[in-house]
Amino acid sequence: MKDLVREARLRLLKMHFESGVGHIGGNLSSLELLLTLHHRVMRDNDQFILSKGHAAGALYVTLWSLGRLSEEQLATFHKDHTKLGAIPCPTLSLTFPLPSAALAWARSGRGLALGKRLRGQPGRVFCLMSDGEWNEAPTGSR
């Protein structure tokens, strides 16, 4: 895992350098967690929600490490007409059941998990949240 993390960090930095944009701190702080989750914890029926949208680069590199995104796709990060924007979007039909633009998408993860349970479907729902989200008031309570 140590070699994978090192390679992924280098690829993340290269991706952000080549695009000239990105939230390096938020991505680097999330990368190892996402790699561990996707390589060692999650199973086929599990779902992942990236509520911490500014860590999109870390998720893209994680998907690259799994062979689900190519070098060519990573090279389009944050470019015109890309599917790899600064915030993950459900139009990239990989693992994005929800967009990550607004804080508090994690609350929707509860609904996904409850839906799985009520339908008797296997799998779990994992969500990565940001610190700002914990300070966000629930929708409609402001």
Contact map, one row per residue, 1 for C-alpha under 8 A:
1111100000000000000000000000000000000000000000000000000000000000000000000000000000000000000000000000000000000000000000000000000000000000000000
1111110000000000000000000000000000000000000000000000000000000000000000000000000000000000000000000000000000000000000000000000000000000000000000
1111111000000000000000000000000000000000000000000000000000000000000000000000000000000000000000000000000000000000000000000000000000000000000000
1111111100000000000000000000000000000000000000000000000000000000100000000000000000000000000000000000000000000000000000000000000000000000000000
1111111110000000000000000000001100100000000000000000000000000000000000000000000000000000000000000000000000000000000000000000000000000000000000
0111111111000000000000000000000000000000000000000000000000000000000000000000000000000000000000000000000000000000000000000000000000000000000000
0011111111100000000000000000000000000000000000000000000000000000000000000000000000000000000000000000000000000000000000000000000000000000000000
0001111111110000000000000000001000000000000000000000000000001100100000000000000000000000000000000000000000000000000000000000000000000000000000
0000111111111000000000000001001000000000000000000000000000000000000000000000000000000000000000000000000000000000000000000000000000000000000000
0000011111111100000000000000000000000000000000000000000000000000000000000000000000000000000000000000000000000000000000000000000000000000000000
0000001111111110000000000000000000000000000000000000000000001000000000000000000000000000000000000000000000000000000000000000000000000000000000
0000000111111111000000000000000000000000000000000000000011001000000000000000000000000000000000000000000000000000000000000000000000000000000000
0000000011111111100000010000000000000000000000000000000000000000000000000000000000000000000000000000000000000000000000000000000000000000000000
0000000001111111110000000000000000000000000000000000000000000000000000000000000000000000000000000000000000000000000000000000000000000000000000
0000000000111111111000000000000000000000000000000000000010000000000000000110100000000000000000000000000000000000000000000000000000000000000000
0000000000011111111111010000000000000000000000000000000010000000000000000000100000000000000000000000000000000000000000000000000000000000000000
0000000000001111111110000000000000000000000000000000000000000000000000000000000000000000000000000000000000000000000000000000000000000000000000
0000000000000111111100000000000000000000000000000000000000000000000000000010000000000000000000000000000000000000000000000000000000000000000000
0000000000000011111111000000000000000000000000000000000000000000000000000011111000000000000000000000000000000000000000000000000000000000000000
0000000000000001111111000000000000000000000000000000000000000000000000000000000000000000000000000000000000000000000000000000000000000000000000
0000000000000001101111100000000000000000000000000000000000000000000000000000010000000000000000000000000000000000000000000000000000000000000000
0000000000000001001111110000000000000000000000000000010010000000000000000000000000000100000000000000000000000000000000000000000000000000000000
0000000000000000000011111110000000000000000000000000011000000000000000000000000000000000000000000000000000000000000000000000000000000000000000
0000000000001001000001111111000000000000000000000000000000000000000000000000000000000000000000000000000000000000000000000000000000000000000000
0000000000000000000000111111100000000000000000000000000000000000000000000000000000000000000000000000000000000000000000000000000000000000000000
0000000000000000000000111111110000000000000000000000011000000000000000000000000000000000000000000000000000000000000000000000000000000000000000
0000000000000000000000111111111000000000000000000000011111000000000000000000000000000000000000000000000000000000000000000000000000000000000000
0000000010000000000000011111111100000000000000000000000001000000000000000000000000000000000000000000000000000000000000000000000000000000000000
0000000000000000000000001111111100000000000000000000000000000000000000000000000000000000000000000000000000000000000000000000000000000000000000
0000000000000000000000000111111111000000000000000000001001000000000000000000000000000000000000000000000000000000000000000000000000000000000000
0000100110000000000000000011111111100000000000000000000001100100000000000000000000000000000000000000000000000000000000000000000000000000000000
0000100000000000000000000001111111110000000000000000000000000000000000000000000000000000000000000000000000000000000000000000000000000000000000
0000000000000000000000000000011111111000000000000000000000000000000000000000000000000000000000000000000000000000000000000000000000000000000000
0000000000000000000000000000011111111100000000000000000001100100000000000000000000000000000000000000000000000000000000000000000000000000000000
0000100000000000000000000000001111111111000000000000000000000100000000000000000000000000000000000000000000000000000000000000000000000000000000
0000000000000000000000000000000111111111100000000000000000000000000000000000000000000000000000000000000000000000000000000000000000000000000000
0000000000000000000000000000000011111111110000000000000000000000000000000000000000000000000000000000000000000000000000000000000000000000000000
0000000000000000000000000000000001111111110000000000000000000100000000000000000000000000000000000000000000000000000000000000000000000000000000
0000000000000000000000000000000000111111110000000000000000000000010000000000000000000000000000000000000000000000000000000000000000000000000000
0000000000000000000000000000000000111111110000000000000000000000000000000000000000000000000000000000000000000000000000000000000000000000000000
0000000000000000000000000000000000011111111000000000000000000000000000000000000000000000000000000000000000000000000000000000000000000000000000
0000000000000000000000000000000000001111111101100000000000000000000000000000000000000000000000000000000000000000000000000000000000000000000000
0000000000000000000000000000000000000000111111000000000000000000000000000000000000000000000000000000000000000000000000000010000000000000000000
0000000000000000000000000000000000000000011111000000000000000000000000000000000000000000000000000000000000000000000000000010000000000000000000
0000000000000000000000000000000000000000001111100000000000000000000000000000000000000000000000000000000000000000000000000111000000000000000000
0000000000000000000000000000000000000000011111110000000000000000000000000000000000000000000000000000000000000000000000000111110000000000000000
0000000000000000000000000000000000000000010011111000000000000000000000000000000000000000000000100000000000000000000000000011110000000000000000
0000000000000000000000000000000000000000000001111100000000000000000000000000000000000000000000110000000000000000000000000000111000000000000000
0000000000000000000000000000000000000000000000111110000000000000000000000000000000000000000000111100000001001000000000000000111100000000000000
0000000000000000000000000000000000000000000000011111101100100000000000000000000000000001000000010001000001000000000000000000001110000000000000
0000000000000000000000000000000000000000000000001111100000000000000000000000000000000000000000000001111111000000000000000000001111000000000000
0000000000000000000000000000000000000000000000000111111100000000000000000000000000000000000000000001001000000000000000000000000111000000000000
0000000000000000000000000000000000000000000000000111111100000000000000000000000000000111000000000001110000000000000000000000000000000000000000
0000000000000000000001100110000000000000000000000001111110000000000000000000000000000110000000000000000000000000000000000000000000000000000000
0000000000000000000000100110010000000000000000000101111111100000000000000000000000000010000000000000000000000000000000000000000000000000000000
0000000000000000000000000010000000000000000000000101111111110000000000000000000000001111000000000000000000000000000000000000000000000000000000
0000000000010011000001000010000000000000000000000000011111111000000000000000000000000100000000000000000000000000000000000000000000000000000000
0000000000010000000000000011011001000000000000000000001111111100000000000000000000000000000000000000000000000000000000000000000000000000000000
0000000000000000000000000000001001000000000000000100001111111110000000000000000000000000000000000000000000000000000000000000000000000000000000
0000000000000000000000000000000000000000000000000000000111111111000010000100000000010000000000000000000000000000000000000000000000000000000000
0000000100110000000000000000000000000000000000000000000011111111100010000100000000000000000000000000000000000000000000000000000000000000000000
0000000100000000000000000000001001100100000000000000000001111111110000000000000000000000000000000000000000000000000000000000000000000000000000
0000000000000000000000000000000000000000000000000000000000111111111110000000000000000000000000000000000000000000000000000000000000000000000000
0000000000000000000000000000000000000000000000000000000000011111111111100100000000000000000000000000000000000000000000000000000000000000000000
0001000100000000000000000000000000000000000000000000000000001111111110000000000000000000000000000000000000000000000000000000000000000000000000
0000000000000000000000000000000000000010000000000000000000000111111110000000000000000000000000000000000000000000000000000000000000000000000000
0000000000000000000000000000000000000000000000000000000000000011111111000000000000000000000000000000000000000000000000000000000000000000000000
0000000000000000000000000000000000000000000000000000000000000011111111000000000000000000000001000000000000000000000000000000000000000000000000
0000000000000000000000000000000000000000000000000000000000011011111111101100000000000000000000000000000000000000000000000000000000000000000000
0000000000000000000000000000000000000000000000000000000000000001001111111100000000000000000000000000000000000000000000000000000000000000000000
0000000000000000000000000000000000000000000000000000000000000001000011111110000000000000000000000000000000000000000000000000000000000000000000
0000000000000000000000000000000000000000000000000000000000000000000001111111000000000000000000000000000000000000000000000000000000000000000000
0000000000000000000000000000000000000000000000000000000000000000000011111111100000010000000000000000000000000000000000000000000000000000000000
0000000000000010000000000000000000000000000000000000000000011001000011111111100000010000000000000000000000000000000000000000000000000000000000
0000000000000010011000000000000000000000000000000000000000000000000000111111100000000000000000000000000000000000000000000000000000000000000000
0000000000000000001000000000000000000000000000000000000000000000000000011111111101110000000000000000000000000000000000000000000000000000000000
0000000000000011001000000000000000000000000000000000000000000000000000001111111001111100000000000000000000000000000000000000000000000000000000
0000000000000000001010000000000000000000000000000000000000000000000000000001111101011100000000000000000000000000000000000000000000000000000000
0000000000000000001000000000000000000000000000000000000000000000000000000001111111001000000000000000000000000000000000000000000000000000000000
0000000000000000000000000000000000000000000000000000000000000000000000000001011111000000000000000000000000000000000000000000000000000000000000
0000000000000000000000000000000000000000000000000000000000000000000000000000001111100000000000000000000000000000000000000000000000000000000000
0000000000000000000000000000000000000000000000000000000000000000000000000001111111111000000000000000000000000000000000000000000000000000000000
0000000000000000000000000000000000000000000000000000000000000000000000000001100011111000101100000000000000000000000000000000000000000000000000
0000000000000000000000000000000000000000000000000000000000010000000000001101110001111111100100000000000000000000000000000000000000000000000000
0000000000000000000000000000000000000000000000000000000100000000000000000000111001111111100000000000000000000000000000000000000000000000000000
0000000000000000000001000000000000000000000000000000110110000000000000000000110000011111000000000000000000000000000000000000000000000000000000
0000000000000000000000000000000000000000000000000000111100000000000000000000000000011111100000000011100000000000000000000000000000000000000000
0000000000000000000000000000000000000000000000000100100100000000000000000000000000011111110100010011100000000000000000000000000000000000000000
0000000000000000000000000000000000000000000000000000000000000000000000000000000000111011111100010111000000000000000000000000000000000000000000
0000000000000000000000000000000000000000000000000000000000000000000000000000000000000001111110111110000000000000000000000000000000000000000000
0000000000000000000000000000000000000000000000000000000000000000000000000000000000100000111110010000000000000000000000000000000000000000000000
0000000000000000000000000000000000000000000000000000000000000000000000000000000000110001111111110000000000000000000000000000000000000000000000
0000000000000000000000000000000000000000000000000000000000000000000000000000000000000000011111110000000000000000000000000000000000000000000000
0000000000000000000000000000000000000000000000000000000000000000000100000000000000000000000111110000000000000000000000000000000000000000000000
0000000000000000000000000000000000000000000000111000000000000000000000000000000000000000010111111000000000000000000000000000000000000000000000
0000000000000000000000000000000000000000000000011100000000000000000000000000000000000001111111111110000000000000000000000000000000000000000000
0000000000000000000000000000000000000000000000001000000000000000000000000000000000000000010000111110000000000000000000000000000000000000000000
0000000000000000000000000000000000000000000000001000000000000000000000000000000000000000110000011111000010000000000000000000000000000000000000
0000000000000000000000000000000000000000000000000000000000000000000000000000000000000011110000011111100010000000000000000000000000000000000000
0000000000000000000000000000000000000000000000000111100000000000000000000000000000000011100000000111111010000000000000000000000000000000000000
0000000000000000000000000000000000000000000000000010100000000000000000000000000000000011000000000011111000000000000000000000000000000000000000
0000000000000000000000000000000000000000000000000010100000000000000000000000000000000000000000000001111110000000000000000000000000000000000000
0000000000000000000000000000000000000000000000000011000000000000000000000000000000000000000000000001111111000000000000000000000000011001000000
0000000000000000000000000000000000000000000000000010000000000000000000000000000000000000000000000000011111110000000000000000000000001001010000
0000000000000000000000000000000000000000000000000010000000000000000000000000000000000000000000000111011111111000000000000000000000000000000000
0000000000000000000000000000000000000000000000001110000000000000000000000000000000000000000000000000001111111100000000000000001110000000000000
0000000000000000000000000000000000000000000000000000000000000000000000000000000000000000000000000000000111111110000000000000000000000000000000
0000000000000000000000000000000000000000000000000000000000000000000000000000000000000000000000000000000111111111000000000000000000000000000000
0000000000000000000000000000000000000000000000001000000000000000000000000000000000000000000000000000000011111111100000000000111000000000000000
0000000000000000000000000000000000000000000000000000000000000000000000000000000000000000000000000000000001111111110000000000100000000000000000
0000000000000000000000000000000000000000000000000000000000000000000000000000000000000000000000000000000000111111111000000000000000000000000000
0000000000000000000000000000000000000000000000000000000000000000000000000000000000000000000000000000000000011111111100000000100000000000000000
0000000000000000000000000000000000000000000000000000000000000000000000000000000000000000000000000000000000001111111110000001100000000000000000
0000000000000000000000000000000000000000000000000000000000000000000000000000000000000000000000000000000000000111111111000000000000000000000000
0000000000000000000000000000000000000000000000000000000000000000000000000000000000000000000000000000000000000011111111100000000000000000000000
0000000000000000000000000000000000000000000000000000000000000000000000000000000000000000000000000000000000000001111111111111000000000000000000
0000000000000000000000000000000000000000000000000000000000000000000000000000000000000000000000000000000000000000111111111100000000000000000000
0000000000000000000000000000000000000000000000000000000000000000000000000000000000000000000000000000000000000000011111111000000000000000000000
0000000000000000000000000000000000000000000000000000000000000000000000000000000000000000000000000000000000000000001111111000000000000000000000
0000000000000000000000000000000000000000000000000000000000000000000000000000000000000000000000000000000000000000000111111100000000000000000000
0000000000000000000000000000000000000000000000000000000000000000000000000000000000000000000000000000000000000000000111111110000000000000000000
0000000000000000000000000000000000000000000011000000000000000000000000000000000000000000000000000000000000000000000110011111000000000000000000
0000000000000000000000000000000000000000001111100000000000000000000000000000000000000000000000000000000000000000000100001111100000000000000000
0000000000000000000000000000000000000000000011100000000000000000000000000000000000000000000000000000000000000000100100000111110000000000000000
0000000000000000000000000000000000000000000001111000000000000000000000000000000000000000000000000000000000001101100000000011111000000000000000
0000000000000000000000000000000000000000000001111000000000000000000000000000000000000000000000000000000000001000000000000001111100000000000000
0000000000000000000000000000000000000000000000011110000000000000000000000000000000000000000000000000000001001000000000000000111110000000000000
0000000000000000000000000000000000000000000000001111000000000000000000000000000000000000000000000000000001000000000000000000011111000000000000
0000000000000000000000000000000000000000000000000111000000000000000000000000000000000000000000000000000001000000000000000000001111101100000000
0000000000000000000000000000000000000000000000000011000000000000000000000000000000000000000000000000000000000000000000000000000111111100000000
0000000000000000000000000000000000000000000000000000000000000000000000000000000000000000000000000000000000000000000000000000000011111110000000
0000000000000000000000000000000000000000000000000000000000000000000000000000000000000000000000000000001000000000000000000000000001111111000000
0000000000000000000000000000000000000000000000000000000000000000000000000000000000000000000000000000001100000000000000000000000011111111000000
0000000000000000000000000000000000000000000000000000000000000000000000000000000000000000000000000000000000000000000000000000000011111111000000
0000000000000000000000000000000000000000000000000000000000000000000000000000000000000000000000000000000000000000000000000000000000111111100000
0000000000000000000000000000000000000000000000000000000000000000000000000000000000000000000000000000001100000000000000000000000000011111110000
0000000000000000000000000000000000000000000000000000000000000000000000000000000000000000000000000000000000000000000000000000000000000011111011
0000000000000000000000000000000000000000000000000000000000000000000000000000000000000000000000000000000100000000000000000000000000000001111111
0000000000000000000000000000000000000000000000000000000000000000000000000000000000000000000000000000000000000000000000000000000000000000111111
0000000000000000000000000000000000000000000000000000000000000000000000000000000000000000000000000000000000000000000000000000000000000000011111
0000000000000000000000000000000000000000000000000000000000000000000000000000000000000000000000000000000000000000000000000000000000000000111111
0000000000000000000000000000000000000000000000000000000000000000000000000000000000000000000000000000000000000000000000000000000000000000111111
